[in-house]
Amino acid sequence: MGDQPTNHSQRDLLRLATAGSVDDGKSTLIGRMLYDTKSVLADQLSAVEAATAARGGGQVDLALLTDGLRAEREQGITIDVAYRYFSTATRAFVLADTPGHVQYTRNMVTGASTAELAIVLVDARKGVLEQTRRHATITALLGVPHVVLAVNKMDLVGFDQAVFDAIASDFTQYAAGLGLTDVVAVPLSALDGDNVVDRSSRTPWYTGPTLLEHLEAVPVLRDPRTEDFRFPVQVVIRPRNAEHPDYRGYAGRIASGVVRVGDEVTVLPSGKSSTVVGIDTFDGPLDEAHAPLSVTLRLADDVDISRGDLLVPAGSDTLVGQDLEGTVCWLAERRSVLGQRVLVRVGTRTVRALLREVNARLDVESLTVEQWHGVDTLHAVDATDTSSDASPQALALNAIGRVKLRLAEPVALDEYASHRRTGGFLVVDPVDGSTLAAGMIGATLLDRLVVDAPADENDWLAGAGI
Amino acid sequence: MTAITTTPTQLDVLESEAIHVMREVAGEFERPGLLFSGGKDSIVMLHLARKAFWPAPVPFTLMHVDTGHNFPEVIAYRDAVVEQHGLRLVVASVQDAIDDGRVAERADGSRNPLQTIPLLDGIASHRFDAVFGGGRRDEEKARAKERMFSLRDEFGQWDPRRQRPELWDLYNGRHKLGEHVRVFPLSNWTELDVWRYIEREDIPLPDIYYSHDREVFLRDGMWLAPGDWGGPRPTETLETRTVRYRTVGDMSCTGAVESIATTVADVIAEVGASRLTERGATRADDRASEAAMEDRKREGYF
């Protein structure tokens, strides 16, 4: 195992996220993966040994490998998403380490947005807790395709198969209800290293993969041939020099699917169509290219295309509209205000928008959704009236809610559930530019969890401890 | 013409991501600059920028923060690359900043910490609203929490609590007048990835990255090269060693490692087997304290 300098040319890359708190041994587990894949070098280890000694000594605390900022070390907490890198002979891993304590929703949503796999950690002594269910819910909400249930601290329950089986069954059943179908449970001890990288002799009853074996085996991407082609245009390449006087190419990264020379494509939102006549790269032209490669496309016709446009296969029934409905996670300290003016960023396009409605909210404590009949505020609410901050139809930091946004111009709107690479959006404050919320277009897990709204709105207020 | 039929490799994905980030900057900002030191990370960034906009020229101005104590081989490389690709280079000089009193020379002779003021002044005077840096998250613990797009206030300061969450590949580069955004397209690369990419793309580097004989002296466990910057002290003795550099920074605090690696493949084998990180092995400035990098980042360092 370890990062072999040879045999790397075909190595691929898996992005994953971890969810769990320090109490579950998450930092220790990550430290263990880094250590056992030889991704921790001597100077890093000696720094951790020194830090362990400075805190009173004892067994070297692998968790200290992952605590980056001074406040985190001083307070023994993790503030922010941290990215870790380790690799084996066949695969490199980018791990988003999301903290369990502070602002976990915001951080977990961020980490999960790019992850193909999520590791949900539980303590074998405690089993599936509310927190575990929250982590599974956010994993499902963000559409992470693969889940590993890491049942940690098996050493503290005597490596008892019955304990593991009960937890695995409990979680798998719950996850299935969220639509998470690819769940693999692994019994392990991060502290001792059982079944993390190396197979444990203390779990002879376990025949599945070790955690790392599974991470190496899981498919990195869906087959691009099964996905719709999507190409958000980033910049127009026009050299206008002696060598390339008339060159005009559209540069972008293929978000999903495959493009071939000769393909008919439609430009959204304009709806104009043309034919791909060239797929250009610095290294030469291609006949076909697929996600996630960055290329430059040339088209047969001189159609008007600029940054913000989306190229899709001709004949696609992609919705173009000015009314965006979706689920957002509110990321700002300031609450949402009905009627507030925002910017919405979809793909490479940014448009002005109004927050018209918040009509449901996911209570991440009880994991229920409360909804009410939205009030269309397009013409009704004075956005400068700050008293509406206190409205139940506002979203506070870390709240997850269903919203309607009215966009100033038509935009191509892909459903997140079927187009994870193009169906996400940001809500941005037009004044200071901060990111207010991140959202997913169309129906999401939230819609599956809907329960009837309480008759009395005050009851709902009292119960919503977000 | 070739058809791509296999799963993209790790380097394909990292390259595509970095190109995507560079094109986002070109699309969203008015005056982007690219920090170019002649070090391998900035050389890889420049290579990616050339690929991202081909056949158009690189749409960014290069800026070099010159400590005045750079390796001459690196300065020669820098000037040759600028000439070869018809690029625009501006230099922010630490010596100038010392001469006009904006910063003061330190007792230990190291000019690495002195780079922050000329860097910020350079960003302000050229009105850069986005500045590419070659920082990687694997380099150091504080960098592990850095964003691709990292907002800096009008003092160039990094506030870890004010960083924007980054979801999917939607980078938010909006900023107020006077603020700027540092952009790190190599965030997800490791030292080995950089070397493997240099090998794959056959990118030339300054010679000092490869093994050569050099007069050096030992200080603080590091092999330093003599120069105008002030080394060696009378108590330190020069000797000839076979060395190479893993990073190229200010001569006063960038150590050479003993090495017989004369090719990229040799270097990759050596880095793969190394038990020290490149900063731990060769950067005196990061050894100062457990939070040395965090402190410098807060002040506006690279």
Interface residues (C-beta under 8 A of the other chain):
Chain A: D3 Q4 P5 H8 S9 Q10 R11 D12 L13 L41 A42 D43 Q44 A47 A51 T66 D67 G68 L69 R70 R73 I79 D80 V81 A82 Y83 R84 Y85 S87 R91 A92 V94 R106 N107 V109 T110 S113 T114 V220 L221 Q234 V235 I237 R238 P239 N241 E243 H244 Y247 A251 G252 R253 D280 T281 F282 D283 G284 P285 L286 D287 E288 A289 H290 P292 L293 S294 T296 R307 L331 L343 R345 T348 R421 G424 F425 L426 V428 D432 G433 S434 T435 A438
Chain B: M1 T2 A3 I4 T6 T7 P8 T9 Q10 D12 V13 L14 E15 S16 E17 I19 H20 R23 E24 A26 G27 R50 K51 A52 F53 W54 P55 A56 P57 R137 D138 K141 A142 A144 K145 P160 R161 Q163 R164 P165 E166 L167 W168 D169 L170 N172 R174 H175 K176 S187 N188 T190 L192 D193 R196 R200 I268 A269 V271 G272 A273 S274 R275 L276 T277 G280 A281 E290 A291 E294
